[in-house]
Amino acid sequence: MKMNEYLSQVTDQIRCQKVHKAVRAELQAHLEDQAEAYESEGMSADEAMEKAVLEMGDPVETGVSLDRVHRPHMEWSALLLVGVIGIFSVILYMFAPFDYNEDIQNMSWYGMRQLVFTVAGYAVMLLVCRLDYSILDRLGTLAAGIVVALMLLATQFGLTVNGATYCLYLGGMQIPTMALQWLYVPLFGAVLYHYRGQGYGCIWKLLLWVLLPAYAGLTYARFVFTMLMCLGMLVLTIVAVSRDWYQVNKKRTLTGLAICIGALPLVLIMILTRGQLLAPYQQERMEGFLTGSQTSYITLQVSKTLAGSHLIGGNTELLQSAQNVLPSFSSSYLLVALACAYGWFIVAVVVILLAVLILKMFRISSSQKNQLGMIIGYGCGIVFMLQFAMTVAVNLGLLPPTSIVLPLFAGSGGGTIITSYILLGLTLSIYRYKDITTERMPRKQKITEICE
């Protein structure tokens, strides 16, 4: 049997068309190496290739075996865990006695809102999961550029309430600024991947990709999210440099990046305040968060509320008192609210479920052979981890009050929960196509360097 005929029969058994080229190239290289070894033993070229093909075995069996490997896979345990968290969140919101409006029943408003956003989010997650994430190899910088453009557009045309820009209305569609900031982190991972193989020149380009969204976030007074976004981008950049993606001195570059990107928010704050780009009340809000001033009363109330909560079962009197004092009681202080409504045990269950989910996201990302999937997956996991850690810290009174919600919980709007499900869908897509997506050769990188 000729080599081309053998390769065609093998690839005919593989249903995923996308891997045909890669499988064919790999098998051809193996056959040519084996044939070359036989030629060195004195065989003719035709005889050597025929024997190499014969030793490969039946092409149909080989193709069927490869088909079992090179096909989409679903991470069923992650899907189940997300479903459990979603159902649990609906139940918690459905029966928690939160007061929203005297004309609105608690169950019908909180529960139905969480149910609608959870079902919609799960559907979006499944849709994103079925999309091949490797499209970000070609369109990652374009997608990141669009997000940056929307963030900059929100600084001028966004809906501002009490000095903070919460959303951008574009073509009749409401785009939350918080969602843009969270989505940008994994897209920044695609930007890092785009510049692989380049030298010091790409570092300045990457700093620009950090500077523009950071400026936008601080301009419309989303200080906390901007700090967390910059931290997430810093971690991703460190991962990329540590894996020798760029032709730079690793140690010096890592040190410089840590200093530059870490100090960037503070530099921008100085520019915004001294440059009078922020209104006086916005400057006071930013200084209040950074210094922790005027928050001791709320921190004290958080401590008193947590101390008065039961291990199992709610404390209605404490709940009514706390929701009149703590801002954004059912979103930013959701863990405190759950402790009052259900007890510490339920809070522990929520924290453990989310912690397991975050660990699973990082496990999926770290096991990827494809570098694009790895860096994007890390970006998604970092967003969840930062949201989770920040919410826990605020609810324990370790940080000043700020507008932040747990992943997969609706909070004050549906944009945050939909964003969480999009990030989960992207992570599941990385797992789904882990045995299908092939690696692209880095640009401007020498073959000898790759081999080394």
C-alpha positions, 0 to 999 in steps of 0.5 A, a space after each residue: 500500500 502506498 503512503 498516500 493511500 494509507 494516510 487517506 484511509 486513516 484520516 477517513 475514519 476521523 470524523 473531526 475534519 479539523 485534525 486531518 491535516 495535523 494527523 496526516 502530517 504526523 503520520 507522514 513524518 513517522 513513516 518517512 523516518 521509519 523508511 529512512 531507517 530501512 533505507 540505511 539498512 540497504 532497502 530501496 526507497 519503495 521497499 522501505 516505505 512499503 515495509 514502514 506502511 505495513 508495520 503501521 498496521 491496519 489503517 482502519 483500526 488506526 483511524 478508529 483509534 485516532 478518532 476516539 482521541 481527536 474528538 470533542 470532549 465534554 467536562 461533565 463534572 464541571 457542567 454538573 457542578 455549575 448546574 448545582 451552584 445555579 440551582 442552589 443560588 436560585 433556591 437561596 434567593 427564592 426563599 431569602 427574606 430580603 426587602 427590596 420594595 414594599 410593592 414587590 414580593 421577595 420570592 417573585 422578584 429575587 427568585 425569578 430574577 436569579 432563575 431567569 439569569 441562571 437559565 439564560 447564563 447556562 444556555 449562553 455557557 453551552 453555546 460558547 462551549 460549542 464554539 472553538 476557542 482557537 478562533 481567538 488565535 486569529 481574532 483575539 486582538 480584534 476582540 480585545 480592541 473592540 472591548 477597549 473601544 467600548 470601554 473608552 466609548 463608555 467614558 464619554 457616553 456611558 450611563 453615570 449614576 452617583 459618579 460611577 459609569 455602570 453601562 453603555 447603551 449601544 444600538 438599544 443594547 445595554 453593555 455593563 462596564 463591569 462585564 467589559 472589564 472582566 471579559 477583557 482579562 482572558 482576551 488580554 491572554 489572546 493578545 499575549 499569545 499574538 505577540 509570541 516570539 517577539 522581542 522587547 518591542 512587544 513589551 511596549 505594545 503590551 503596556 499600551 494594551 494595559 494602559 488604555 482599559 485601565 485609564 477607561 476604568 478609572 475615568 468612570 470610577 470603577 476603581 476596584 474592578 480596574 485594580 483587579 483587572 490590572 492585577 489579572 493582566 499582570 499575572 497573565 503577563 508573568 505566566 507568558 514571560 516565564 514560559 519563554 514566549 518572548 525573546 527577552 531576558 526573563 528575569 529582568 523583564 519579569 522584574 520590570 513588568 511587576 514594577 510597571 504594571 503593578 504601579 500603573 493604577 497608582 500612576 493613573 490615579 495621580 494623573 486623574 486627580 492632579 490632572 483634574 479629570 475627575 470630579 471632586 466627589 469622584 476623587 473623594 470616593 477614590 481616596 476613601 476606598 484607598 485609605 479606608 476612611 469613613 468605613 469603620 461604622 460599616 465594618 463594625 456593623 459587618 462584624 456585629 452581624 456575623 457574630 450574631 448569625 447562627 450556625 444553622 438557621 436564620 436570624 430575622 431580627 438581625 437580618 432586618 437590622 443589617 439590610 438597613 445599614 449595609 449597602 448593596 445587602 443582597 449583592 456586595 454583602 451577599 455572604 453576610 445576608 446569607 449568614 443572617 437568612 440561613 446561617 453560617 453552614 449555608 455560607 460555608 457550602 456556597 464558599 466551598 462550591 465556588 472554591 471547587 469550581 475555581 480550582 477545576 477551572 485552573 486544573 483544566 487550564 494547567 493541563 492544556 498542551 495548547 498555549 493559547 488555551 492555557 493562557 485564556 483559561 488562566 484568564 477566566 480562572 483569575 477573574 473568578 478567583 479575584 471576584 471570589 476573594 474580593 467578595 469574601 474579604 469585603 464580607 469579612 470586613 477586611 476591605 472597605 465597602 465596594 460594589 462586587 458580587 460573587 460569580 454566578 450570583 445575579 447581584 444588582 443586575 444580570 450582566 455580571 452573572 451572564 459574564 460569569 457563564 461566558 467565562 465558564 463556557 470559554 473554559 469548557 471550550 478549551 477542554 472540549 477542543 483540547 485534543 483537536 486544536 493545534 499549536 501555531 508557530 510563534 512569529 519571528 521565532 527561530 526554529 532552532 530556538 524552538 527545538 532547544 
